[in-house]
Amino acid sequence: MRTPTSLLLTLGLLGLTACGEPPPAAEVGELVASQRQRNTAPAASAAELAALAEGNAAFALDLYRKLEGRGENVFFSPHSISLALTMALGGARGATEAEMQATLHAAAGGAKLHELWNALDLALASRGRNASGKDGKPFRLKIANASWGQRGYTFLPGYLDLLAESYGAGLRVVDYVDQPEDARLAINRWVENETEQRIKDLLQKGSITPLTRLVLTNAIYFNASWRDKFDVAATAPAEFVARDGSRVKVPMMHKTDRNFLYAKKHGCQAVELPYDGEEVSMVVLLPDGRIGDLEAALDATKLGEILGGLRSEGLVELAMPRFKIEGSFGLAEQLKALGMKSAFAAGDADFSGINGTRELFIADVVHKSWVAVDEAGTEAAAATAVIMAGSAAPTETIKVTLDRPFLFLIRDRATGAVLFLGRVANPA
């Protein structure tokens, strides 16, 4: 019997930029890439990209419901998690493939799904060309992919072609067998570089072992200035009623603007805050009552109706707390509960599209995230590791005061892709 091997699929979401340059060769080892080039003109209609975004939003809300009880504040990147898992899905077969596709709400399947993700990735890479970041530097929405394979291990050419054509990811050869710690540190350096140092130590000591055979990484980093910045002088201490009913003092930002888009639908008020360039925006959702009621009722259809109903309704007087959130989650149990069962079961998992055998299964999925919102704009980053082992407006003023728990999302306006989703339950 063949000795079991293991595969560590690390799916990082780092902040937002288009596929970035890899670290120096000395840090990543020899690059053994497919001879195929990135497909820079994938066939994808606006309707197909909208369906992909709608499916991603459904997965985002499904996963949010599994995470919302884990703490007061919640923040993660469903876009990056979906992208990373779809890279793994490219090697899944049979029931494993069907369960992963259903969990991710992927309307398209097979090669078409990867072509659509490629098109979305390339579209996002074009955002904010003349816009600014919150730090005075240029706007950044960066997404990068890479794969890290064991020296001498066999990977199917078709799978490497898929990574190259749709994800721009070549295979970086490392030595997990004899130098697992060096490999772990090299991958972590790549993650840190792609997230501008916001996500550190994605792979904890001991997560890479001599049985590791492959690590897939995706990084996403976002840094953008508001189209219309908040006046720092208008920020003042204010009371925020946390989810548990306690009252805390927070720095509350204030801005009155008739250019904010607004909607009141499905038990909440929604306000859209565009970033510089107006291609990406934040949308805040303030419930009319309890945050739990909105969380329970919100689905992809209702979210789409809320976002589709955003209109210019006159002056909007927005009060919004400054906040910073860091998150760390284990996602294995949540993904299994959402239907991705066989992928985690040794003997049942089928990732034969990666190496031609059925010895690989997902052992764990880990996710880290970070976001900071202030008067200047927003900076966000995240990373995920999937560890696999073998075997005309009214004149009235509308007031929206975010003085109690609220949801927020960051989306690409043209495609509808939900890049980040979170809840602020206690900004203090």
JOLINPE-V949492 format. One record per backbone hydrogen bond with DSSP energy under -1.0 kcal/mol. CO is the residue of the C=O (numbers start at 0). NH is the residue of the N-H. E is the energy in kcal/mol with one decimal. If there is no record, write none. Layout:
co:nh:e
CO:NH:E
CO:NH:E
This chain:
co:nh:e
6:387:-1.6
8:385:-2.9
14:220:-2.7
16:141:-1.1
23:26:-2.1
24:28:-2.1
29:172:-3.7
44:48:-2.2
45:49:-2.1
46:50:-2.0
47:51:-2.0
48:52:-2.5
49:53:-2.3
50:54:-2.2
51:55:-2.3
52:56:-2.3
53:57:-2.0
54:58:-2.2
55:59:-2.5
56:60:-2.3
57:61:-2.2
58:62:-2.8
59:63:-2.4
60:64:-2.0
62:66:-1.1
63:67:-2.5
66:69:-2.4
73:422:-2.4
75:420:-1.9
76:80:-2.1
77:81:-2.7
78:82:-2.4
79:83:-2.9
80:84:-2.7
81:85:-2.1
82:86:-1.6
83:87:-1.5
84:88:-2.6
85:89:-1.3
87:90:-2.1
88:91:-1.5
90:352:-2.2
92:95:-1.0
93:97:-2.1
94:98:-2.7
95:99:-2.2
96:100:-2.5
97:101:-2.2
98:102:-2.5
99:103:-2.1
100:105:-2.4
101:104:-1.1
109:113:-1.0
110:114:-2.0
111:115:-2.3
112:116:-2.1
113:117:-2.1
114:118:-2.1
115:119:-2.6
116:120:-2.6
117:121:-2.4
118:122:-2.2
119:123:-2.5
120:124:-1.6
122:125:-1.1
123:126:-1.4
127:130:-1.1
130:138:-1.9
131:224:-2.5
132:135:-1.4
136:132:-4.1
139:222:-2.5
140:16:-1.9
141:220:-2.2
143:218:-3.5
145:216:-3.5
146:171:-3.2
147:214:-2.4
148:173:-2.6
149:152:-2.0
155:159:-1.8
156:160:-2.4
157:161:-1.8
158:162:-2.2
159:163:-2.0
160:164:-3.0
161:165:-2.4
162:166:-1.1
162:168:-2.3
164:38:-2.4
169:146:-1.5
170:31:-3.8
171:148:-1.9
173:150:-2.2
174:178:-1.6
178:182:-1.9
179:183:-2.3
180:184:-2.3
181:185:-2.1
182:186:-2.2
183:187:-2.5
184:188:-2.2
185:189:-1.8
186:190:-2.3
187:191:-2.6
188:192:-2.5
189:193:-2.4
190:194:-1.5
191:196:-3.7
192:195:-1.2
194:197:-1.6
203:206:-2.4
208:211:-1.9
210:5:-2.1
212:149:-2.3
213:7:-1.3
214:147:-2.9
216:145:-2.6
218:143:-2.8
220:15:-9.9
220:141:-2.6
221:379:-2.6
222:139:-2.4
223:377:-2.6
224:275:-3.5
230:233:-1.5
231:234:-1.3
235:251:-2.8
237:249:-2.7
239:247:-2.5
241:244:-2.0
245:241:-2.8
247:239:-2.8
249:237:-2.3
250:321:-2.3
251:235:-2.0
252:319:-2.4
254:317:-3.1
256:315:-1.7
260:271:-2.4
261:310:-2.3
262:269:-3.3
266:287:-2.5
267:264:-1.8
268:285:-2.9
269:262:-2.1
270:283:-2.4
272:281:-2.4
273:226:-2.5
274:277:-2.8
278:412:-2.2
279:274:-2.7
280:410:-2.1
281:272:-3.5
282:408:-1.9
283:270:-1.8
284:406:-2.1
285:268:-2.7
289:293:-1.3
290:294:-2.5
291:295:-2.2
292:296:-1.7
293:297:-2.2
298:302:-2.8
299:303:-2.3
300:304:-2.0
301:305:-2.4
302:306:-2.7
303:307:-2.5
306:309:-1.1
310:261:-3.5
314:397:-3.0
315:256:-2.2
316:399:-2.7
317:254:-2.4
318:401:-2.8
319:252:-3.2
322:372:-3.0
324:370:-2.1
326:368:-2.3
328:366:-2.9
330:334:-2.6
331:335:-2.3
332:336:-2.2
333:337:-1.4
334:339:-2.4
335:338:-1.4
338:340:-1.8
340:343:-1.7
341:344:-1.5
342:361:-3.5
344:347:-1.4
344:348:-2.6
349:92:-2.4
350:353:-2.0
351:355:-2.0
353:155:-2.5
360:388:-2.7
363:386:-3.7
364:330:-3.4
365:384:-4.0
366:328:-2.9
367:382:-3.4
368:326:-2.1
369:380:-2.9
370:324:-2.3
371:378:-2.0
372:322:-1.8
374:229:-1.9
375:225:-2.2
376:373:-2.2
377:223:-2.5
378:371:-2.5
379:221:-2.5
380:369:-2.8
382:367:-3.7
384:365:-3.5
385:8:-2.2
386:362:-4.6
386:363:-1.9
387:6:-1.2
388:360:-2.5
397:316:-3.6
399:318:-2.4
400:402:-2.3
402:240:-3.0
405:423:-2.9
406:284:-2.8
407:421:-2.7
408:282:-2.5
409:418:-2.6
409:419:-1.6
410:280:-2.0
411:415:-2.1
416:411:-2.4
419:409:-2.0
420:75:-1.6
421:407:-2.3
422:73:-1.9
423:405:-1.7
